[in-house]
Every structure is written in structure tokens, then in C-alpha cells.
Amino acid sequence: MRVAVTGLIGLYHRPDPDGMADLVIGYSAVYTGGVLAAGDDASEAGWFSGEALENLPLALATTERLLAWWHELRTGQASQHFGEQ
């Protein structure tokens, strides 16, 4: 699948107790072509509306935070987010 990046949603930094950390970078993008397919890190892939995303069970807090930021940006309620949460 191909996309064109349209903006930066935010950066999410999450340190863990062992001294390591996750750094997640969230981008907004638009579909430009190709076929959506699951990679080696997922069993399936799919398209979801913004409303449907709000009702999906998510495994990671980072994913929940980035989706909340995306929703804020989409509805004009916030600007880009950076930093530790």
C-alpha cells in the first residue's frame, strides 16, 4: 500500500522500568494506491472509519493516545502533540 504523509500527529515517549523506552511517531496520511495487507507483525489489516476506531479494543496505551490526538486534530480541538505522557 502507498500513502502520502500529510502531517505529524505527535511524538509519544514512554520510558519503562528497565531503563528502556518506546518512542512512537504518529503521522497522518492519505491513501495513494496499492493493496492494504497485513505484514509479519499482524494477522490481518483493515480500513476503519474514525468513529469505528473509537470502539476498537486496543492493546497498547501508545496506540490509544495517538488515536486520541488524531481525533483532536481531526475535529479541530488541538494541535500537534510532543513529549512524554
Helices and strands as residue ranges (DSSP letters): E 2-15, E 21-33, H 50-53, H 61-74
